[in-house]
Amino acid sequence: IITRYINQSVSHLSQLLGYSLRKATVSYYFKAGEKLIIPAKVLSITNVKYRNSSNTLTTMTSGTDYDAPLELLADYGTEINIINPPSSLPDYD
């Protein structure tokens, strides 16, 4: 019963704050040379992955392939700078 109350409290606080308090995995699509802008408050970024032209999930290296300073854009959003973009990406148009 305590777990249920904790989960309800976290959900309620997330609604009041306007962003999730739980760990989340999200997917965003980008083209080579573009920046990723995450429209949410982010506390940490564990990794950035992309699907290459063979549709294989590939992990980018922090500091070499991307930089995520976790500075808020205005009041809401985080920008990930792609330093070394993948040589080929699937076309998501």
CYANA upper distance limits for C-alpha pairs under 8 A (distance plus 0.5 A):
  1 ILE  CA      5 TYR  CA      7.00
  2 ILE  CA      6 ILE  CA      6.73
  3 THR  CA      7 ASN  CA      6.64
  4 ARG  CA      8 GLN  CA      6.64
  5 TYR  CA      9 SER  CA      6.53
  6 ILE  CA     10 VAL  CA      6.66
  7 ASN  CA     11 SER  CA      6.65
  8 GLN  CA     12 HIS  CA      6.59
  9 SER  CA     13 LEU  CA      6.60
 10 VAL  CA     14 SER  CA      6.56
 10 VAL  CA     21 LEU  CA      7.29
 10 VAL  CA     22 ARG  CA      8.41
 11 SER  CA     15 GLN  CA      6.85
 11 SER  CA     20 SER  CA      8.31
 11 SER  CA     21 LEU  CA      8.44
 12 HIS  CA     16 LEU  CA      6.84
 13 LEU  CA     17 LEU  CA      6.54
 13 LEU  CA     21 LEU  CA      8.32
 14 SER  CA     18 GLY  CA      6.34
 14 SER  CA     19 TYR  CA      5.83
 14 SER  CA     20 SER  CA      5.42
 14 SER  CA     21 LEU  CA      6.28
 15 GLN  CA     19 TYR  CA      7.26
 15 GLN  CA     20 SER  CA      8.15
 19 TYR  CA     40 ALA  CA      7.28
 19 TYR  CA     41 LYS  CA      7.28
 28 TYR  CA     36 LEU  CA      8.06
 29 TYR  CA     92 TYR  CA      7.87
 30 PHE  CA     34 GLU  CA      6.78
 30 PHE  CA     35 LYS  CA      8.00
 30 PHE  CA     36 LEU  CA      7.25
 31 LYS  CA     89 LEU  CA      7.59
 31 LYS  CA     91 ASP  CA      8.42
 32 ALA  CA     85 PRO  CA      6.02
 32 ALA  CA     86 PRO  CA      7.06
 32 ALA  CA     87 SER  CA      8.13
 32 ALA  CA     88 SER  CA      8.12
 32 ALA  CA     89 LEU  CA      7.64
 33 GLY  CA     82 ILE  CA      7.34
 33 GLY  CA     85 PRO  CA      6.61
 34 GLU  CA     81 ASN  CA      8.45
 34 GLU  CA     82 ILE  CA      7.42
 35 LYS  CA     79 GLU  CA      7.36
 35 LYS  CA     80 ILE  CA      6.39
 35 LYS  CA     81 ASN  CA      5.66
 35 LYS  CA     82 ILE  CA      6.33
 36 LEU  CA     79 GLU  CA      6.26
 36 LEU  CA     80 ILE  CA      5.52
 36 LEU  CA     81 ASN  CA      7.19
 36 LEU  CA     82 ILE  CA      8.06
 37 ILE  CA     77 GLY  CA      7.23
 37 ILE  CA     78 THR  CA      6.18
 37 ILE  CA     79 GLU  CA      4.96
 37 ILE  CA     80 ILE  CA      6.75
 38 ILE  CA     77 GLY  CA      5.96
 38 ILE  CA     78 THR  CA      5.59
 38 ILE  CA     79 GLU  CA      6.70
 38 ILE  CA     80 ILE  CA      8.33
 39 PRO  CA     76 TYR  CA      6.97
 39 PRO  CA     77 GLY  CA      4.80
 39 PRO  CA     78 THR  CA      7.04
 40 ALA  CA     76 TYR  CA      6.38
 40 ALA  CA     77 GLY  CA      5.19
 40 ALA  CA     78 THR  CA      7.19
 41 LYS  CA     72 LEU  CA      7.76
 41 LYS  CA     76 TYR  CA      6.56
 41 LYS  CA     77 GLY  CA      6.18
 41 LYS  CA     78 THR  CA      7.22
 42 VAL  CA     70 LEU  CA      7.30
 42 VAL  CA     77 GLY  CA      8.20
 42 VAL  CA     78 THR  CA      7.23
 43 LEU  CA     70 LEU  CA      7.74
 44 SER  CA     70 LEU  CA      7.77
 45 ILE  CA     68 ALA  CA      7.97
 47 ASN  CA     59 THR  CA      7.44
 47 ASN  CA     60 MET  CA      7.65
 47 ASN  CA     61 THR  CA      8.33
 47 ASN  CA     62 SER  CA      7.92
 48 VAL  CA     59 THR  CA      6.47
 48 VAL  CA     60 MET  CA      6.08
 48 VAL  CA     61 THR  CA      8.27
 48 VAL  CA     62 SER  CA      8.47
 48 VAL  CA     66 TYR  CA      8.43
 49 LYS  CA     57 LEU  CA      6.94
 49 LYS  CA     58 THR  CA      5.82
 49 LYS  CA     59 THR  CA      4.77
 49 LYS  CA     60 MET  CA      6.12
 50 TYR  CA     56 THR  CA      8.49
 50 TYR  CA     57 LEU  CA      6.10
 50 TYR  CA     58 THR  CA      5.86
 50 TYR  CA     59 THR  CA      7.11
 50 TYR  CA     60 MET  CA      8.02
 51 ARG  CA     55 ASN  CA      5.49
 51 ARG  CA     56 THR  CA      5.63
 51 ARG  CA     57 LEU  CA      4.99
 51 ARG  CA     58 THR  CA      6.51
 51 ARG  CA     89 LEU  CA      7.29
 51 ARG  CA     90 PRO  CA      7.74
 52 ASN  CA     56 THR  CA      5.99
 52 ASN  CA     57 LEU  CA      7.19
 52 ASN  CA     58 THR  CA      7.41
 52 ASN  CA     86 PRO  CA      8.11
 52 ASN  CA     88 SER  CA      6.71
 52 ASN  CA     89 LEU  CA      5.64
 52 ASN  CA     90 PRO  CA      7.00
 53 SER  CA     88 SER  CA      6.36
 53 SER  CA     89 LEU  CA      5.72
 53 SER  CA     90 PRO  CA      5.68
 55 ASN  CA     90 PRO  CA      8.02
 60 MET  CA     65 ASP  CA      6.15
 60 MET  CA     66 TYR  CA      7.54
 61 THR  CA     65 ASP  CA      5.64
 61 THR  CA     66 TYR  CA      7.15
 62 SER  CA     66 TYR  CA      5.76
 62 SER  CA     67 ASP  CA      6.55
 62 SER  CA     68 ALA  CA      8.33
 63 GLY  CA     67 ASP  CA      5.79
 63 GLY  CA     83 ILE  CA      8.47
 64 THR  CA     83 ILE  CA      7.15
 64 THR  CA     84 ASN  CA      7.19
 65 ASP  CA     82 ILE  CA      6.59
 65 ASP  CA     83 ILE  CA      5.51
 65 ASP  CA     84 ASN  CA      4.89
 65 ASP  CA     85 PRO  CA      7.07
 66 TYR  CA     80 ILE  CA      7.27
 66 TYR  CA     81 ASN  CA      6.01
 66 TYR  CA     82 ILE  CA      4.90
 66 TYR  CA     83 ILE  CA      5.44
 66 TYR  CA     84 ASN  CA      7.16
 67 ASP  CA     80 ILE  CA      6.35
 67 ASP  CA     81 ASN  CA      5.61
 67 ASP  CA     82 ILE  CA      7.04
 67 ASP  CA     83 ILE  CA      7.38
 68 ALA  CA     79 GLU  CA      7.18
 68 ALA  CA     80 ILE  CA      5.16
 68 ALA  CA     81 ASN  CA      6.83
 69 PRO  CA     79 GLU  CA      8.24
 69 PRO  CA     80 ILE  CA      7.90
 70 LEU  CA     78 THR  CA      6.38
 70 LEU  CA     79 GLU  CA      7.61
 70 LEU  CA     80 ILE  CA      8.47
 71 GLU  CA     78 THR  CA      6.61
 71 GLU  CA     79 GLU  CA      7.87
 72 LEU  CA     76 TYR  CA      6.51
 72 LEU  CA     77 GLY  CA      5.91
 72 LEU  CA     78 THR  CA      5.63
 72 LEU  CA     79 GLU  CA      8.15
 73 LEU  CA     77 GLY  CA      5.60
 73 LEU  CA     78 THR  CA      6.32
 73 LEU  CA     79 GLU  CA      7.70
